[in-house]
Amino acid sequence: MTDKSKDDELLREAQHIAQMTRHYVIANFAHTLEEATDLEVYQALSAAVREKVMMHWTATQQSWAKARTKRLYYFSIEWLPGRFLANNVFNLASMDLITAVLAILKRQPQQIISQEEEAALGNGGLGRLASCYLDALATHKYPAIGYGLRYQFGIFKQQIRYGNQLETCDDWLITEQAWGRQNDLHSQYVKFNGELITNLNDLGEEIYSVRNSDLVRATAFEFPIVGYCKEDYSAVLSLRLFSTANSPTNFRLQDFNAGKLDSASELRLLTDVLYPSDLTITGRKLRLYQEFLLASAGVKDLVREYRLLHGDDLKLLSDWVVIHINDTHPALAIPELIRCLMKNEKISWDQAIDITLMCFRYTNHTVLRESLEEWPSEMIQNHFPVHARIIERLNQTFCDSIRKKTQSEEMVRRMTIITSDKKVKMAHLAAAYSQYVNGVAQIHSDILKRDLFADFAALYPNRFLNVTNGVTPRRFVAIANPQLSQFITKLLGSDDWIHNLSLWEGLKPFIHDRAVLAQLMEIKHSNKQDLIQFIHEERERKEGMPIPRERISDEFFDGNALFDVQIKRFHEYKRQMLKCLHLVMLYFEIKENPSTERIRRVALFAGKAAPSYYIAKCVIRLIFMLARKVKNDPIVSRFLRIIFVENYNVTHAMRIVPAADVSDQISTAGYEASGTGCMKLAMNGALTIGTRDGANIEMEEEVKRIAGPEFWPFGFGASADQIHALEKSGDYDPIHIVEQHPLIAKAMHALLSGEFAENEIEHQTLLDLHDNLLKGAYSSKADRYFVLQDLPSYYETQKQVEKLYQDKEKWAQYSLCNILSMGKFSSDRSVKEYADKVWQIRPCPLDPMVITKIDEEFQSSNVCNVPLSAQETFLKKHVS
Ligand code: 26V
């Protein structure tokens, strides 16, 4: 197609969607377009786009049913899909379409798109990864379904008041939902509580059921996940989220009548809140209920779907079904599947175990001991007696097999699913009954085999794999950074990279092209301006009054500075504290030598701390104090600014990432399983200052392999092995480091003296941070995460950063070399690896006959199908 006819087609489609939008504004809101609010236009436009999505969705589901292919069921208790409208339009057509539609409707695209509350149904990396994978699965037409929970309140909204993190409710459902809709075909009843009943089946084996249980209705809501596809029909997958909120069945009227209000609503509230922590959850009944709800409703739904497609013989389940559990949170799906299988009289215990083992796969996402789930078996017994009994038997069977294999009681003791103090180790349950177990970066997978699953790996060496994480280049490059995308497309002569990121290597010939490098820096500068604009708008919205743009712009040196960003959850192991101490050191350095030539730097932080994580909240408060100090200092503020962007979420990431020059990936080596922000930032041209941890290691390998060794210049700090050795020896003494480095001593002393504090509470915060590093708090050791150990080398490496940044052209060259080496970190590569090595599933194209039939049926009944001649008249009138 020529450019001209492409443009014509785009305009025609834009006109059609604009027409539908007008129609929906009147039909749904009783407003004409002129009267309609931005929210109404957003809703109506979503409804119009949704029609096309629905056609593709129908075509996908019918094609896959017809082809009878094996399907992936991806269970995750967290999902972070981000806003849908723009993503769906981009993946179906192009961003230009939305721009054209809104030009016809005379509305500002950003104003309309930002009406959508993002579905923030996760804490961080694990939830966002699941969403990146669903995007890639859809793009490459893999038959897959996502299961999760539809929390009424997602992760809390974060506000910073005088340095305090305040958490408020994320009421994302307050407006009518444009994308997620109830679909009762998939709703399920799930049984909680009650008494165990044991019977024998036809084979004379025990089967279990329950009496006097609570019947809970899990209502299914479905979100369409649209794959990227330009030439053809996009595949559209379902993200199926269960909720207990809407069903009247879940209300206990008798309890209400007896005045027991809490108990009356208990079941309706199960899916009210996402647990806002990725640390420990000790003995929270509600959390266990949520996990069970997801596991049971999901398994029941997939078994129902299987019967529909393949009949009642569940022995063949693993030919058609693969179940992935994203961390251990959905691991109760294992006993739930056993229960479903054994209900069928012809399946024995041993067969049920074989089938289950063939169906399940498990990804581990953390080595932090406190994040590994253990549930008291008494709790499982009290609420899920059938599953408790099945887990007991699973443990028995598993321990017997270990005993047989090793003749070692010690091995049995170490590998048992139920410990001697009666805790169920969910990681052991998942590892014992999954065909494959994987970590999320090579180093993490190695550590799993060495530590957490050492015994398992010794006995089942083929079970353990690595699949390094990846992120979607659609959302995080093509949509978030349109200028860079267009530039890359122009250089490569094609936009195929959007679904095949390895093509980026083709940018190599440009690394010495001065015009290209200059343009790359211009794009970065323009993205910084966009970020400033965005923050300005957010700030105005928050304060409810106009703020002079210059004031915000000035906080960012008008974008004429190095943007050094650390954006991620606040955790001690992620070491935001390390970056803070570096900023304190810079502060003193500048104060002492104000006349030294140096670069200007904006240090930008964003991220949430778990509400109960005291030290993490102290670090946020420290950032607030430092930002204030620097801003008010006439000398230091000439070179340094510190910014905290509140309420970090997917939408914010999409704004900050394209503007970053430096990406801080500074975890204690061995602790960050992979990290994914590191990939997004590097794809958008930021240079990584990072420890040799998680995916950083593989990013380094790729940059060195593809671009050359000099292009990964800012690695620093102790390796995972060195940290491991320090931990084992117990020799680490942070005070020794302070004594050796006068500037570090000065920074630490500033915490003690309260130099950055303006009141007693602030001073106490600084003291607590100081003591956490030098004395240790509660039962933990001083500086558990080796912040001071790596500070000198971070400080030196940041000097290298400053030096390189002085040579803008060279910096641009490094940036381009990093970009072009990131092909491996696309979620498309990860998903293909999973499909081949872990899931054994294949892409399944949409069936042309199905498409034709749906197209015809849809077009013949489409009320907004305006005749071509009328379209053209309309076009002439409205688009100049
Ligand atoms: C643990 C728990 C414990 C119980 C309470 C609720 C809860 C919620 C989540 C978690 C596990 C969080 C694990 C996680 O998010 N890990 C991150 O996964 C990313 C994707 O693989 C990876 O890039 C990050 O390095 C890893 O920290």
Boltz pocket constraint, residues with backbone or C-beta under 6 A from the ligand:
constraints:
  - pocket:
      binder: B
      contacts: [[A, 123], [A, 124], [A, 125], [A, 126], [A, 127], [A, 129], [A, 275], [A, 277], [A, 278], [A, 279], [A, 280], [A, 281], [A, 327], [A, 364], [A, 365], [A, 366], [A, 370], [A, 371], [A, 372], [A, 373], [A, 440], [A, 469], [A, 671], [A, 672], [A, 673], [A, 674], [A, 675], [A, 676], [A, 694]]
      max_distance: 6.0
